[in-house]
Amino acid sequence: MVQRPRNPKLPLALETIGDHIRKERIERGLLQADVARIIGVIEQCITNWENHRGQPQIHLYPAVIAFLGYYPLNHNLNTIQGKLMILRHCLGVSYKGLGTIWGVDGSTVRGWELGKYRLSAAAALKIDLLMLELPEFVNRQYCS
């Protein structure tokens, strides 16, 4: 079986969000302007992300993840820190935003994510329950 030659416009390695966006965009035959409309940003944002001159703000991650159809970052789900990062990205919330969901200060969430503070068993359970509410493709990718 003959393999099709690799598209030279595709990134060699998927190391950044921009690499994932470029790969998906090229494979779907979309322009940067098309992706910008889908995600809800200006075309220059897509250009910057694909050329490693920035990355999406946290509130844009849900749209980026929905566009990709998968969660593009690698976090260790055996740790609270990894689970918190996935939650924040999938929900598109800052430390403060996730703290509001829990009724704690954003600096507490940041401390949990950085491993500076220990979570109570109840808080750890809440994280696991929130993980189950994420899009199905994220749960398949991380929770199966």
N, C-alpha and C positions, 0 to 999 in steps of 0.2 A: 504494500500500500504506500503510495507516494504522499508525503506530508506537504502541506501547503507551506510556502516560505513565510517566515515570521514577518509581520508588519514592522518596518523599521521605526514607525512612529510610536509604537507601544513601548512603555518603559521596560527596561531589562529586569528590574526588581520592583516590587510593590512595597516601598519603604515609607511613603507618606500618604496622607489622604489624597493629595493632588495626584499621585501616581495611580491610585485606585480610580479616581474620577476620570483621568485621561484614558486609562485602559477601557473602562466601561463605555465612555463616550465614543471612542474610536470603534470599538466592537459593535456598537449600535448604529454607527454611521451618523452621529450627531455632531453639530457644530457647538463651539463653546457657548454661543448665544442661546442655543436650544437648551443646554444644560442650565444656563443661568436662569432662564424662564422657569424651568422645572423646579429648581431649588429656591428661586425667589431672590436672586441677587443680580447685580450687574455683571456683564460679560467680563469686565476687568478682574473681578474676584476669581472667576474660574481660571483666567490666564495666570494670575498670581499664584493660585494654589497649585496649578499644574507645573509651574516653573519654580516651585519651592521658594516663593517670595512671601509666603504667609500661609495661614491655615484658617479654616472656618471658625467663626465665633461659636461658642457653645450652643447658643440658641438655634443655630443652623444645622447642627448635627442630625437631628431627626430627619430633616429633608434630605440631607446627604446620604444617610443610611437607607432611607426609603428609595432614593434614586439607585443606589448600588444594589440593593436587595440583599445585603449582608452587612455585618458589622466589620469594618476594615481594620480595627486595631487589635492587638494581641494583649490581653490582660489575663493574669493568673486567677482563675475562678476558685482556686483553693484558698484564696486570701480575701479578706474583707476589703482590702484596698482595691483589688481588681474588680470586685463586684460593684463597689461604689463608683469606680471610673466608668464602667459600662452603664450603670444606672444614670449617672449624670449626662453622659453623651446621648443615650437613647431618649432620655426625657428632655434633653436640651436645657438643663438647668445648671446654674452656678452652685457653688457651695452654699450660698445664702438661700437659693431656691430649694435645694434639697433639704436644707435645715428647716425651711418653712413647712415643708411636707411633714417633717418629723416633729416640729415644734421645738427645735433646738437652734442655737446660733450657728451661722455659717462657719465660724471658726472651729466649732466642734466637729462639724462634718469634715473640714479640711484636716483637722488633727487625726480623725479616724482614717482618712484616706492616706495620710502620710505615715500612719502607724504610730503616731505619738500618743494617742489615747486608746484605751480599751473600750470595746462596746459591751453593753450589757447583753445578756442572752436574749432579752426581748427585742432589743435593737437589731441584733444579728438575725433574728427570725423575721423581723419586718423587712430587712434587706432581701432575704430569700423570697418572701411573699411578693415584694415589688418586682423581683426578677421574673416571676411567673407572669406578670402583666405586660412584659415587653413583647414586641412583635414576634410572631411565631418563628420567623427565620432566625432571630437572635437566640431564642430559646433552643431551637434545634442545633444551632451552632455551638452554644455554650452550655446548655443545661441538659443535654441528653446523655 
